[in-house]
Amino acid sequence: MVRMIAIYKMPKDKEFFDRHYFETHIPLAKTLPGLISYEVAKDGIMSTTGHDDVYCIGTLHFESLEAVKTAFASAQGKACAMDRKILAPHQNDVQIYIFDSIEA
């Protein structure tokens, strides 16, 4: 299973972020072709390395790296990428990782 994780830093306007993220961004992301599931961590995020600026973490699940590429090459994927810039206008406002995991 491949995951895409978006780690959003503390927004300037939490109410706007929450409203847009839950009412616009997530419904849009759920239209991505090949998306298996979408999870959100928002409250109770703790860091053991001293990072206190994390506000929200979105985790998207796909079957393969190819599925992720296909999803984000689609019209829905391009729309998601543009919409993400409303939530995190600057590159340092969000960290995004895509990875394939193995059971250890």
C-alpha positions in Angstrom: 0.0 0.0 0.0 1.2 3.5 -0.9 0.5 6.5 1.3 0.7 10.2 0.7 1.0 12.2 3.8 0.4 16.0 3.9 1.6 17.6 7.2 0.2 21.1 7.5 1.8 23.7 9.8 -0.3 25.9 12.1 -2.4 28.2 9.8 -2.9 31.9 10.4 -6.7 31.4 10.4 -7.7 28.1 11.9 -11.4 28.6 11.3 -10.9 29.2 7.6 -8.5 26.3 7.3 -10.9 23.9 9.0 -13.9 25.0 7.0 -12.1 24.8 3.7 -10.2 21.6 4.5 -13.3 19.7 5.6 -15.9 21.2 3.4 -13.9 21.7 0.1 -10.5 20.0 0.0 -11.4 16.6 1.4 -14.5 16.2 -0.7 -12.5 17.1 -3.7 -9.7 14.7 -2.8 -12.2 11.9 -2.3 -12.9 12.1 -6.1 -9.3 11.2 -6.9 -9.2 8.1 -9.1 -7.8 5.1 -7.3 -8.0 6.6 -3.8 -8.7 3.8 -1.3 -9.1 5.9 1.9 -8.4 9.3 3.4 -7.6 9.8 7.1 -7.1 13.0 9.1 -5.3 13.6 12.3 -6.0 17.0 13.7 -6.4 17.0 17.5 -3.8 15.4 19.8 -0.9 15.5 17.4 2.3 15.2 19.5 5.9 15.4 18.5 8.8 13.6 20.3 11.3 15.8 18.4 10.0 19.2 19.6 8.0 20.2 16.5 5.1 22.2 17.9 3.9 23.8 14.6 1.9 20.8 13.2 -1.8 21.5 12.9 -3.2 18.7 10.7 -2.0 15.6 8.9 -3.9 14.1 6.0 -3.1 10.5 4.9 -4.3 9.2 1.5 -4.0 5.5 0.7 -3.5 4.2 -2.8 -2.8 0.7 -4.2 0.5 1.6 -5.9 2.9 4.5 -6.8 1.5 4.2 -10.3 -2.0 4.8 -8.9 -0.8 8.0 -7.2 0.8 9.2 -10.4 -2.5 8.5 -12.3 -4.6 10.2 -9.6 -2.6 13.4 -9.7 -2.3 13.5 -13.5 -6.1 13.5 -13.6 -8.3 16.6 -13.7 -9.3 15.9 -10.1 -5.6 15.6 -9.1 -4.7 18.9 -10.7 -7.7 20.5 -8.9 -6.5 19.1 -5.6 -3.0 20.4 -6.1 -4.3 23.9 -6.9 -6.8 23.8 -3.9 -4.0 22.8 -1.6 -2.4 26.1 -2.3 -5.4 27.8 -0.7 -4.7 25.9 2.6 -0.9 26.2 2.4 0.1 29.0 0.0 3.8 28.6 0.6 5.9 25.5 0.2 7.1 25.7 3.8 3.4 25.7 5.1 3.1 21.9 4.3 5.3 18.9 3.9 4.1 16.2 1.5 5.6 12.7 1.4 4.6 9.8 -0.9 5.9 6.3 0.0 5.4 2.6 -0.4 5.6 0.7 2.9 6.5 -2.8 3.7 5.7 -4.7 6.8 8.7 -4.9 9.2 
